[in-house]
Structure formats: structure tokens, C-alpha cells
Amino acid sequence: MRILLANKYFYARGGDCVYTIALKDLLEKNGHKVAIFSMQHPKNFNSEFDIYWPSNVEYGEATNKNLLEKIIRPIYSAEVKKSWLQLIQDFKPDVVHLNNIHTQLSPLLAELAHKNGIPVFWTLHDFKLICPAYSFLRNGEICEDCLSNKLSVVKHRCIKNNVFASILGYTEAQVWSREKLENYTSKFICPSKFLKNKMQSAGFDASKMVHLSNFTKAEKITPIHEREDYYVYLGRLSQEKGMETLLQVATTLNYRLKVIGDGPLSKIMREKYSADNIEFMGHCTWETIQPILMKAKFMLIPTECYENNPLSVIEAHTLGTPVLGAQIGGIPELIRENENGMLFQAANKEELKNKIVQMMDKTDWDYTNIANIATKNYSGHAYYQELIKLYQTAQLN
């Protein structure tokens, strides 16, 4: 089968990128020919298909560089259209599989593939299709107003607290309406049941969606049973991830915390929480992260926003490492209380503190069982079997 994958970046920038790269390897390992469509970026991995990729547009830049292109990209881009159609013509895919294409590449990819008679599958890595601001957050609090009225994104200036950016997000949502997206897409792949339910709450057809949890490339390992006295945060250093709550609690405890990751709050947090028991390690490669996770008492995910299906939790479990997770979004779907971790109420400092103490004191974790179950449930082999059934069903139709 010839499969065309699309994601706006092609390097390990975030979970969507890690998934796309891993999916490419998984499909090729099973004998399929895979093409990649992305956006030009200096950090991208090499690809024989990068001659087709449109120019890079960064919305985080505080300049007016490529301003016109920034405005039109989410709606319609002649450059993206030409490049995408040329790749479709040359590669002749049997299936198109979209990932994080919002804004820089846009659902134009789905429309053009559909019009060329190619089945389209779309793995949803976030809530963009039902929340123009991606996160269901307003002023740091959960907000679901856009489930019923997308105009709320403008009313509350939800995107960067900027009226122009919010209007652009609203326009994007109106142009790429639910009806259009359902028409162009064979199946939306929802990594969490939570996301699937939220899509249905926004009016999306349940028959268009399938729940298929993320997978890991991890091979079966023998977990380390003699754990060291520290716990780990692995993720982005930003407000919605619960970093302030975590670090405020961590400074009141004597346990060592290793913070792995980077983000907008990195410099501020390093200066504000320079306690002896907190080590900020910055961005690390998986080769560095893996042994740290394997020796940790547990990993902590204190997020205060809706998470989808965090790869970090799955990866920790495949190493036999328990996870203490906030009871929000799709996280509870991955954690079985006292078996592979514990849960606490998001943003509740007192409960978080108590659960950290419980996790550190607990000595009867079955690390081997945690690893075995995770490796079985989230293996690439199991994921491939389900995904290929989806592909084949669409081809038959």
C-alpha cells in the first residue's frame, strides 16, 4: 500500500511529530511505501520528498515577516495546494493520513485528497477542530464555550489574548466547518475516549470517529526494581501543564525532583524555584531520558488543561515506571489506581503533596507487570493491526 503522511513539522518537536515519525517507520517496517508531506524547517529530518514541501511559516514570531502568508495559510494557500497536488500526482497514494496540519498546512489537504478520490484518515493530536485556541483554556481556566459557539474565541480573545489572532482562528473554524471536515475525512482517529466524546459533544458524527490509543516503539524490557529516591516531570514547561503548582509543592518536600523539558517558563522557573532538591535538566534526547525514567520512583504529570493521550505516560509505563497523573482529560484512561500509578485532582496542591508522599513511600509496585501490560496494550504491532483494518475498509468503500 502507498501511504501519504502529513504533519506540519518533521522532527521531534512534540508528540504529534514523534507519532508521525514513528508511524512512518512502523508502516515501512510492514512493507508499505510511505511519503511525507511537511513544511520546510531547518530542523526537519532528511526526506526524499522534501522537494515538495511548502515554505516555513512561524506564527510565534513577533514580526510581520510573511504577514500575508500567515493570514491566508489557514484558509487557502496556492503554494500548499500546488505542492500537495504535485506530490499526490507523483506518488499516487492509496491512503492519505493527516496529523497536525492546522494553520500552516490546513484542512485544504483533506479537501484536495478527497476530491482526488483518496481516502483520508486524520489522527487528532489536540482539540483544534472543536476549540480554535486548541486547549479549552481561558485565563488559565477550563472553558468549553466554543463547543456551542465558536464566536466565543473572538469575544474572549482566546488566541494569544489578541483580537486579530482570535478573529483569524474563528475564520479558520468557519471556513473548515464540521460538515466539510466530515465530508472530506473517512475516519477521525481519536487517541483518547475523552477526545472522542468531546468531538461528539461538538456535533461530530460518532460513526466518523474511532478510538485508537497512541503506540510506542519500545521493545519489551526488564524493568529496574531497585529505584532511586527521585521522581520525574517530563514535558513542556508552561503554565497549563501545572508547573507552578508542582514546583510550589516540590519546594515543601525533601524528595528530589528531576524536571526534563523546556518551554516558555523555563528561565522564570529556574530562577524562582532554585531549591537544592529540584534539578532542571532542560531538553533531553530519549537516550538520556530513558535511564532516568527507568530508575525513578515515578513520573508525574500535573497538567491543568485537557490532555489527549500523553505519550510520556505510555513511555513511562513501558519502562515499568508508575505515573502520578492529574485527573483531567484523557489521563485517567491510562492510569489504574495503585496498579500502574495514582491520580489526584488537578491543581489541588494539598492532594498533590499527599499523593507524592504516598508514591514515594509505596514499595510494592509490580514494575514488571506495569511494563508487560503497557508493552502489550501500546505496542506498534497491535496498533498496526487496527490501523491497517481502517485503511482497508476505506479502500473497499
Disulfide bonds with the S-S distance in Angstrom:
none
